[in-house]
Amino acid sequence: MKVHEYQAKEIFEQAGIPVPREVVCATPAECAAAARAIGLPVVIKAQVLVGGRGKAGGVKRVEKQEQVEAAAGQILGMDIKGLRVEKVLVAECADIAKEYYVGIIVDRVGRKPVLMASAAGGVEIEQVARETPEKIVKVEIDPAAGLLGFQGRNVGMALFDGDAKLARSFAGIAARLYRVFASRDCSLIEINPLVRLGDGSLLALDAKVNFDDNALFRHPDNEAMRDRAAEEPKEVEAKEAGLSYIKLEGNVGCVVNGAGLAMATMDLIKRYGGEPANFLDVGGSSSPDKMVTAMRIILSDPNVKAILVNIFGGITRCDDIATGLLAAKKQADIRVPVVARLTGTNAEPARALLEGTDVTPAATMAEAVKKAVELAGGGK
Amino acid sequence: MSILIDEKTRVLVQGITGRDGAFHAQAMKSYGTQVVGGVTPGKGGQSVEGIPVFDSVAEAARATGADASIIFVPAAFATDAMYEAADGGLKLVVCVAEGVPTLDMVRVLEYCRGRGTRVLGPNCPGAISPGKAKVGIMPAASFARGCVGVVSRSGTLTYEIAANTGDFGQSTVIGIGGDPVIGTSFLDCLELFNADPETRAIVLVGEIGGTDEERAADWVKRNCRKPVFGFIAGQTAPPGKRMGHAGAIISGGTGTAPEKIAAFEAAGIEVIYEPQELPGRLAAKL
């Protein structure tokens, strides 16, 4: 789960990580008041849960008080990669001497948290990793011991060319960063850029915090930061029903059990000349109700011209899927053709249930995909 | 032979008195697996489907000589069950639960490593050595004894691929789990399959995200003496939605399907684009 920069900054501030003077605002008038309190010049930054806001024009430096409202008015309400800007941060302009990167993630290979830092700040770390990986300093964190003082200092020494004073203040920030990472179950925590100011102090100019979705159950404080407005309503509805749904642009709707098989089904649709309308995983255990919800969500997408049901029953019972499919057809007038491939647990009773209905049966995944793509009119 | 599990594996079911635990204990037992006991704290002395229930893993292991367990408790309690299994001296622990916090896995894997306990999962279907034993939740009828080793990050896609090995059948089929931090990697399974005389070919079923497939490919190139086939799910998945790209930074990769396919090809792994291609491709090599 992602949170906004201003929320991440609140977390940083509580943890004692230095952040600029800044105020989160929802209207141009609030921005004007904030700028007056902070003092000009200020930076106005769009608060959206996607990267690339700078390139999209979502960050503006304003020199004069009378320009604040107009600049804020341009950013508020702006569309950045499909997300509407509802809030902005009005922040003091820092006296930047140099920009750095620091972040903590869990390394999947080493199965440990890793502190990463780079003197190439302000640039996406993915780009640094690709182009100049030698510029990234990494240190593995023992989950039992936590980030140790000397580890932070050593990374700091590498980052600040042996300046022990800066290294020590960096180690303090790194320790606080790890404390947040571990105590709030983050999947990613990043300061990019961490800036060295003219007076030699360090400041977190930007902040990124992602929480581990699997740990939300024990962090009501994390869950409270969720921005429901930024989520696709259908994806939320699906999640609440225990389904995993992602809307795509094609016209072949799919209902599949298991994320891997769902992705493989989408890939096969594309391979046979069609375009998937969605990713939908009905999950491990099936109930007819889940299937009804799945069908309703898919049918609410007007692009859908055919529906493909691909189930390899394990825990999921094929007869539950068939029952749900028939219930969905009873509840709503389904005008698009449905192709069903049901195999594995209870496939026989499922086939019997669907016999005599207008659901097109298919014996294999390939056959089902071919039929569905054809019925959707060949994709586009 | 086979890998990880066989007819001699003595299995405990942790959480055996729950709905899923009881159901799968019975299913594994009727498949022929030696399900020697179950564990549910506070329910020791009962029995489920004729399987004795114990209060703790330590007690169950002492009484039954168990060397493996499969965990059917909710995600919030799954790591505690893993610690207990490792502490009880079990050599293999399979965790089916989806939704285990990543940092909990980091800590418990460190603990298990120190005690020589292998964890399979979490968020995985388990393993099956067809005709010998099943320590997992897969539909047994979709598997047949044979010579192809299958290792996969998925659940149902694993069944789909295994069902497409045709007359060759499978030596062992392993679902390693779809989470970012898991106990057993592709690499671990490849090493075991490579050394297993019954396994004549290996199928790697990967998906987008992380760099496990790339590491496996690199190992295959240098060490593997058997034909390896690779499948990657998620070629049409929208970027940023599922992939934990930050997780791949460390190794410099980004976890995309084209990168993984390129790594497979560079390692001499035959890339499969449709499950149904598999029987023909296997026949050409075996």
Interface residues (C-beta under 8 A of the other chain):
Chain A: G103 I105 V106 D107 R108 V109 G110 R111 K112 P113 V114 M116 I125 E126 A129 R130 P133 K138 D142 P143 A144 A182 D185 S187 L188 N210 D212 N214 A215 F217 R218 I246 L248 V256 N257 G258 A259 G260 L261 M263 A264 M266 D267 L268 I269 K270 R271 P276 F279 G284 F312 G313 G314 I315 T316 T343 G344 T345 T364 M365 A366
Chain B: D20 A75 A76 E98 G99 V100 P101 T102 L103 D104 M105 V106 R107 L109 E110 P125 I137 M138 P139 A141 S142 S152 R153 S154 G155 T156 L157 T158 Y159 E160 A163 G178 D179 P180 V181 V205 E207 I208 G210 T211 D212 R215 F231 A233 G234 Q235 T236 A237 P238 K241 R242 G244 H245 A246 G247 A248 I249 I250 S251 G252 T254 Y273 E274 P275 Q276
